[in-house]
Structures are given as structure tokens and as C-alpha cells.
């Protein structure tokens, strides 16, 4: 099974009131073989926590 790393990213944004705040997100990559096999390119997906160490993604129908 392919393995990837999760990295934390931060960026500063300014809201409509001119207040600046920091937004933090986490990022990972989907291995090419999995993305191609599932046809993920350009798709919208939904993430769901299934347990303390398992996520499920579902491709959303438009």
C-alpha cells in the first residue's frame, strides 16, 4: 500500500474588515496509481472520519 506524508501549511489572509489572521491547513498527496484508478482528477470529494486512525473519501456526484 502506498504511503505519503502530511504537511502543515500556514498563510495569512485579510478579511473584508481589514483584519489579518493566520489560516492553517494540512496537505497530502494522492499516489498517481490510486488517483488514476479512481478517476479523481477534477473530482470533488468528501472526507469523513471513520475512526481515530481512518478516513474515508467519497467522490461526490454533481
N, C-alpha and C positions, 0 to 999 in steps of 0.2 A: 504494500500500500504506500503511495507517495506521501511524503511529509513536507510541510512548509513551515515557515516561521511567521509569527505575528509580531508586527512592529507598531509602536505608538507614535502618532504624529500630532503635532500641535500647530495651530495657526491662530493669528489674531484677526478678529473681524470687528467692524464698526457697525453698530445698529443704526436705525433711522434717526435715533435721538443723538447720534454722535458719540455714544458710549462705546469704548473699546472693551472687548472681552476675548478670552482665550477659549478656543474650541479644541477639544481633544478627541481623536478617533483612533481606532485600531485598524490595521490593514494587513491583509494576507493575499496570497495569490492562489489561483486555482490551477493545478497542474494541467498542461496542454492536453494530455490524453483524456482527462476527465471532462474538461470543458468541451472538447470536440465530440466525445461520445455522448454527452448530454445535450449538445447543441446550445450551449449557454451564451454564445456571442450575441450581444444586443438584447438579451432577455432580461426581464425584471424578475427578481427572485425575492422570496420572503424567508426570513430567518426565524427559527423557533428553537428555544432551549428545551431539550428533551430530558436532560438530567444535568448533574453538576459537571460532567465532562463530555457531553454530547450535544451537538447542534444538528438541526435538520434544515435543509433548504428545499424550497418548493418553487418550481417555475410557475409564475403567475400567467394566466391567460388574459389577454386584453379583450 
